[in-house]
């Protein structure tokens, strides 16, 4: 059986720098260095494209994103969900909403 190669990621160092100049997406008055967070991780094939790069300050990036899921981020930060909506990241929001419905007993998986 032949392994299927991973598709090449789009890599754009200039866009990473540009996103890192924006204010943190959480918009709670945080300060400090901002990094370009990959909503879909690089390891999962997430490209360096605008709709996959969320500006997050170090305060929100390291403790929040890399120790928790996108669902946790949506629960914690209303603006995280708003950012996903603004950039039409329905793939992430659909997963989060389905997990919520499953926990509430309102979603049946067949």
N, C-alpha and C positions, 0 to 999 in steps of 0.2 A: 504494500500500500504506500503510495506516494504522499508525502506531507504537503499540505497546501501552504504556500508561503504567505506570510502576513503582507497585506498591502503596504506600500510605502506611505509613511506619514508626511503631511505637509509641514515643513519646518520653516518658520519665518522669524528669525531673531529680531528683525526690526519691529515687527508687530508686537513681540513680547516686550520690548523696551517701551513702545508707545502705550501699551495697556498699563504698564507699571507706572506711568506718569499720571494716570487718572486717579480720582479719589476712590477709596475703598467702597465696594458695592453695598456694604452694610449701612453706610451713611449715618453712623451714630456718633459722629464727631471724633472718630478715632484718628490718631496721628501716627506717624512713623512710616517706615518703608512699606511700599506697596509692591506686590508681586503679581504676575499674571498666573492665576490658577486655572488649570485645565479641568473643566467640568467633567468631560469624559477624559480619564487619565491617559497619559501618553502610553502607558503599558497596555491599555485597552484600545489603542489605535487613535486616540484623540489628537486631532490636528491642531496646528497653530493657526487657527482661523478665528475671526472676531467673535462668532457666536459660541465658541468653545472656550474663550479666555475671559475670565471674570477677574477684575481687579480686587484684590483683597489685601488688607494690611497684615503685617506679620502677626498681630494680635489675633485676628480672626482666621488667618490661613493655617498656621501650624496647629493650634489646639483644636480647631473646629473641623477643618476639612480632612485632614489626614488621619484623624482618630475616629471619625464618625462618617456616616453616610450622607448622601444628598438629602435623604428623607429627614435626618436629624437636623441638617442645616435649614431645611424649609420650616421645621417646627420651631427652631430657635430664632430665626431671623426672617421676619416677614419680607424684608427687602431682598433676601436671597431668592424667594419664590417670584417676586416681582421682576427681578433681573432675568430669571429663566423665562418668564412670560414675555418680557420685552424682546428677547432674542429668539423667541419661538422654539424653546427647547422642550417641546412637548414630549419627546422621548423620555426625558428625566421626570417631568411632571406626571406623566401617565403612570410610570413605575411607582412614584411616591403615592399617588392617589389610589392605585390598586392595592398597595400595602395597607393603606388606611382603611379601605373598604373591607379587606380581608379580615383585619383585626376587629372591625365592628360587626362582622358576621353578615355583611351585606354583599359579599362577593363569593360566588360559588365557582370553584375551579373544577372543571370536568375533565 
